[in-house]
Amino acid sequence: MWHSGSRYVVVVLVVLLACDCMDSVRALFPFGQPEFSYKRSNCKPIPATLVLCHDIEYPNMRLPNLLGHESMKEVLQQASSWIPLVQKQCHQDTKKFLCSLFAPVCIDDLDETIKPCRSLC
């Protein structure tokens, strides 16, 4: 049987590890993080060269996007590597999900980025 002091040490270690893990998760998924919200985002037309999302159901995207890309050049470069996954058609919403991250819908009257629906994730 553990002494109460030993249990306390284990609990503290677990909490510290969980905090480290949360930092890693936040680094991977920067949604709503301050470093991405300091820049005013703006609407840009989705270019035909953005093959992943050029035929999506909306015409404008917001930059910076949900992945922290601040330029269209960066979006184009990073999005192209996901095209083979979409072509495999492993899920009907793969393209919609990826485009919600790379080219989030932009509505002029709304100042914030629209995140993907939880059901889509």
NUSE-738432 format. One record per atom (N, C-alpha, C, CB): x, y, z. Coordinates in steps of 0.02 Angstrom, whole numbers, padded with zeros to 5 digits, always signed. Glycine has a CB too. Example, Ala and Ser with C-alpha at 12.3 -4.5 7.8 and 13.67 -1.06 7.14 Angstrom:
BEGIN
+00660-00284+00390 +00615-00225+00390 +00660-00165+00390 +00565-00224+00452 +00642-00112+00354 +00684-00053+00357 +00645+00002+00394 +00704-00030+00286 
This chain:
BEGIN
+00042-00059+00000 +00000+00000+00000 +00044+00062+00000 -00047+00000+00060 +00023+00113-00036 +00062+00175-00040 +00048+00218+00021 +00045+00213-00104 +00099+00254+00041 +00090+00304+00093 +00057+00365+00061 +00158+00323+00128 +00023+00405+00101 -00011+00463+00073 +00038+00512+00042 -00052+00499+00128 +00099+00516+00068 +00151+00559+00038 +00170+00535-00031 +00212+00561+00083 +00174+00469-00040 +00191+00440-00106 +00136+00455-00156 +00202+00364-00100 +00074+00449-00135 +00018+00464-00179 +00020+00537-00201 -00050+00448-00145 +00036+00580-00155 +00040+00652-00170 +00093+00665-00224 +00057+00692-00106 +00151+00633-00217 +00204+00641-00266 +00182+00617-00335 +00268+00604-00244 +00148+00560-00337 +00124+00532-00400 +00073+00579-00432 +00093+00462-00389 +00027+00605-00392 -00024+00651-00418 +00009+00714-00446 -00074+00670-00362 +00058+00741-00411 +00093+00801-00434 +00128+00786-00500 +00143+00826-00381 +00161+00728-00505 +00195+00710-00567 +00147+00703-00625 +00234+00645-00557 +00090+00672-00613 +00039+00664-00665 +00014+00732-00689 -00019+00620-00640 +00001+00777-00642 -00022+00844-00660 +00030+00880-00701 -00040+00884-00597 +00093+00876-00680 +00147+00909-00718 +00153+00880-00788 +00213+00902-00681 +00149+00815-00794 +00152+00783-00860 +00093+00804-00903 +00154+00707-00854 +00034+00808-00873 -00025+00829-00910 -00016+00900-00936 -00088+00824-00866 +00013+00943-00895 +00024+01012-00917 +00072+01014-00976 +00052+01055-00859 +00125+00973-00973 +00171+00970-01030 +00136+00944-01092 +00231+00924-01013 +00093+00895-01083 +00056+00867-01140 +00010+00920-01169 +00017+00805-01119 -00023+00959-01127 -00068+01010-01152 -00031+01062-01193 -00105+01043-01094 +00030+01079-01172 +00069+01126-01211 +00084+01098-01281 +00135+01143-01175 +00097+01033-01284 +00110+01001-01348 +00048+01002-01392 +00134+00929-01338 -00010+00988-01361 -00073+00988-01399 -00087+01059-01424 -00131+00963-01355 -00077+01108-01381 -00089+01178-01402 -00042+01198-01459 -00080+01226-01343 +00019+01171-01458 +00066+01187-01512 +00044+01156-01578 +00137+01162-01493 +00015+01097-01575 -00008+01063-01636 -00071+01094-01664 -00019+00990-01622 -00116+01115-01619 -00181+01143-01640 -00189+01213-01611 -00238+01097-01617 -00166+01263-01648 -00164+01331-01621 -00229+01369-01622 -00113+01369-01658 -00287+01336-01629 -00350+01371-01633 -00358+01419-01575 -00408+01322-01634 -00370+01482-01590 -00384+01531-01539 -00324+01553-01498 -00435+01505-01494 -00265+01532-01517 -00206+01552-01480 -00190+01625-01493 -00146+01507-01498 -00166+01661-01443 -00153+01732-01451 -00104+01749-01507 -00126+01759-01387 -00054+01707-01519 -00005+01724-01570 -00036+01725-01640 +00052+01675-01569 -00094+01695-01649 -00127+01696-01714 -00184+01746-01717 -00152+01628-01731 -00203+01773-01660 -00259+01820-01661 -00236+01893-01657 -00305+01805-01604 -00171+01905-01650 -00148+01974-01646 -00151+02009-01714 -00077+01976-01620 -00147+01972-01767 -00151+02001-01834 -00223+02003-01856 -00108+01962-01885 -00242+02059-01884 -00310+02064-01911 -00314+02021-01973 -00328+02139-01927 -00363+01978-01974 -00371+01935-02031 -00413+01970-02084 -00404+01867-02011 -00406+01947-02145 -00445+01977-02199 -00466+01925-02250 -00406+02033-02232 -00516+01943-02289 -00542+01897-02340 -00502+01902-02404 -00616+01912-02353 -00489+01844-02433 -00454+01839-02497 -00493+01790-02540 -00379+01816-02488 -00497+01803-02605 -00528+01754-02650 -00487+01689-02650 -00535+01782-02722 -00522+01633-02652 -00486+01569-02657 -00461+01562-02728 -00533+01507-02637 -00395+01560-02738 -00368+01558-02806 -00376+01489-02838 -00294+01578-02806 -00380+01489-02904 -00384+01426-02941 -00322+01383-02929 -00393+01439-03016 -00267+01414-02912 -00205+01377-02899 -00206+01339-02833 -00146+01424-02900 -00255+01354-02791 -00264+01315-02729 -00307+01255-02746 -00297+01359-02671 -00275+01206-02777 -00309+01148-02805 -00351+01111-02753 -00259+01100-02836 -00326+01107-02693 -00362+01072-02639 -00431+01101-02629 -00322+01075-02574 -00439+01167-02634 -00501+01200-02614 -00532+01245-02668 -00490+01240-02554 -00506+01245-02729 -00530+01293-02778 -00603+01284-02797 -00488+01289-02840 -00630+01225-02789 -00701+01213-02807 -00745+01202-02746 -00706+01154-02854 -00723+01228-02689 -00763+01221-02627 -00825+01266-02633 -00719+01241-02564 -00872+01260-02588 -00937+01292-02594 -00939+01366-02578 -00985+01257-02549 -00882+01397-02563 -00881+01468-02547 -00822+01501-02584 -00876+01480-02470 -00828+01566-02600 -00777+01598-02642 -00718+01629-02605 -00810+01651-02682 -00727+01647-02541 -00675+01684-02506 -00650+01646-02445 -00701+01752-02484 -00585+01655-02432 -00553+01623-02374 -00522+01677-02330 -00499+01573-02397 -00508+01659-02268 -00479+01706-02220 -00405+01691-02209 -00517+01703-02153 -00366+01744-02210 -00295+01740-02193 -00280+01788-02136 -00249+01755-02255 -00240+01770-02087 -00210+01704-02079 -00263+01650-02067 -00159+01704-02022 -00247+01589-02087 -00295+01534-02080 -00288+01501-02012 -00285+01483-02137 -00325+01447-02003 -00324+01412-01938 -00260+01374-01925 -00382+01364-01935 -00218+01367-01975 -00153+01333-01966 -00097+01384-01956 -00138+01289-02026 -00115+01448-01955 -00066+01500-01943 -00030+01524-02005 -00015+01475-01895 -00050+01501-02063 -00020+01524-02126 -00042+01596-02137 -00040+01479-02186 +00007+01640-02150 -00008+01710-02159 -00007+01734-02231 +00040+01751-02119 +00021+01694-02275 +00024+01714-02346 -00007+01660-02390 +00097+01728-02367 -00031+01681-02447 -00059+01634-02495 -00006+01585-02519 -00092+01670-02554 +00055+01609-02526 +00110+01566-02548 +00119+01508-02499 +00176+01607-02553 +00116+01523-02435 +00124+01471-02384 +00065+01422-02386 +00129+01503-02314 +00005+01447-02395 -00054+01404-02400 -00047+01357-02460 -00119+01447-02407 -00029+01385-02517 -00022+01344-02578 +00030+01289-02569 -00004+01388-02638 +00085+01307-02540 +00139+01258-02530 +00118+01202-02483 +00201+01294-02502 +00087+01219-02428 +00069+01168-02378 +00008+01127-02399 +00055+01202-02312 -00040+01158-02431 -00102+01122-02450 -00090+01070-02504 -00154+01172-02473 -00042+01082-02547 -00030+01036-02602 -00012+00965-02579 +00025+01062-02647 +00019+00960-02522 +00039+00893-02498 -00020+00851-02474 +00089+00901-02441 -00079+00881-02466 -00138+00845-02443 -00183+00821-02500 -00178+00888-02397 -00168+00841-02561 -00210+00822-02618 -00213+00746-02627 -00183+00854-02682 -00158+00708-02621 -00163+00635-02628 -00211+00603-02578 -00094+00605-02620 -00215+00630-02518 -00261+00602-02468 -00334+00613-02491 -00250+00635-02399 -00349+00671-02516 -00417+00685-02540 -00433+00640-02599 -00424+00759-02561 -00385+00628-02643 -00395+00586-02702 -00409+00513-02684 -00335+00589-02748 -00387+00491-02626 -00400+00423-02604 -00473+00413-02584 -00355+00405-02545 -00509+00467-02572 -00580+00465-02554 -00594+00419-02495 -00621+00443-02614 -00551+00425-02444 -00560+00383-02385 -00620+00405-02343 -00497+00383-02342 -00640+00468-02349 -00699+00493-02313 -00729+00549-02355 -00680+00518-02242 -00794+00552-02356 -00828+00602-02398 -00815+00674-02377 -00902+00589-02397 -00796+00685-02314 -00785+00754-02290 -00712+00773-02282 -00820+00762-02225 -00666+00732-02307 -00595+00747-02299 -00578+00815-02329 -00552+00693-02332 -00601+00827-02389 -00586+00890-02423 -00617+00949-02385 -00612+00889-02496 -00679+00942-02364 -00713+00995-02328 -00675+01012-02263 -00785+00975-02312 -00653+00960-02228 -00616+00971-02165 -00550+01007-02179 -00603+00904-02130 -00512+00982-02227 -00447+01013-02242 -00455+01085-02266 -00410+00972-02295 -00505+01098-02306 -00517+01166-02330 -00539+01212-02274 -00568+01167-02386 -00574+01185-02224 -00594+01227-02167 -00533+01250-02127 -00643+01190-02122 -00477+01214-02133 -00415+01232-02099 -00371+01276-02144 -00377+01170-02078 -00361+01254-02206 -00317+01290-02252 -00349+01353-02281 -00296+01244-02309 -00414+01350-02295 -00450+01406-02326 -00516+01416-02291 -00461+01393-02402 -00515+01436-02227 -00578+01443-02190 -00623+01495-02223 -00564+01463-02117 -00687+01481-02222 -00736+01526-02253 -00730+01595-02222 -00808+01498-02245 -00736+01645-02265 -00730+01714-02242 -00795+01751-02259 -00669+01750-02274 -00825+01779-02208 -00886+01820-02216 -00867+01891-02196 -00946+01792-02173 -00877+01938-02241 -00855+02007-02230 -00882+02037-02165 -00877+02050-02287 -00942+02022-02146 -00973+02052-02087 -00950+02020-02022 -01048+02048-02092 -00911+01968-02026 -00889+01932-01966 -00814+01940-01959 -00908+01856-01971 -00792+01964-01901 -00720+01977-01890 -00681+01916-01869 -00713+02030-01839 -00714+01863-01849 -00677+01805-01825 -00678+01748-01874 -00705+01782-01758 -00629+01705-01868 -00624+01647-01912 -00675+01594-01891 -00553+01617-01912 -00708+01565-01939 -00757+01512-01925 -00719+01446-01924 -00814+01511-01979 -00723+01413-01868 -00689+01349-01858 -00732+01292-01885 -00671+01337-01784 -00701+01235-01899 -00741+01178-01922 -00791+01155-01869 -00695+01119-01942 -00848+01131-01890 -00898+01105-01843 -00869+01045-01807 -00964+01087-01880 -00888+01037-01745 -00864+00980-01706 -00882+00914-01740 -00893+00982-01635 -00940+00910-01770 -00961+00848-01804 -00916+00832-01863 -01034+00853-01827 -00888+00882-01894 -00842+00871-01950 -00776+00843-01926 -00830+00937-01988 -00755+00863-01867 -00692+00838-01839 -00699+00766-01819 -00670+00880-01779 
